[in-house]
Amino acid sequence: MYAHASHPPRSRIAVDALAARPVATGKSHAPVGAAGCETLAWCTPARCIDSAPTLPCACCRAAAAGISALFIAGGIHREDVVLQGGPEGGNAAAAWDTDALAELCSRHGVHPAAAMAFMQW
């Protein structure tokens, strides 16, 4: 439930180009990606990647939208992949158990294109 029913969070809004009405959706919503690719001539789903902090949800949505997923190991699956290091040390100082990551992906039936420990700017 949104804090105010007529104003869902911006990250959950997509605009239906035909009806020009807001619709609640998650990331990697195929129509949103398609609209972005139509706007940017150089953009194709094959040239896009989506950050995916959860398995299987985010990776499955990315696959359904025809784009690759970048798994962020420092999210809710941190313990599942035995992540070592914290965001203060950055990605270069972080490591995870590759066998644990492979097992986690196999269990959920998803295979992200790449993985990194944290999203940092």
Beta strands, then each sheet from edge to edge (+ up, - down):
strand 1: 13-16
strand 2: 21-24
strand 3: 49-52
strand 4: 68-72
strand 5: 114-116
sheet 1: 1+ 2-
sheet 2: 3+ 4+ 5+
end
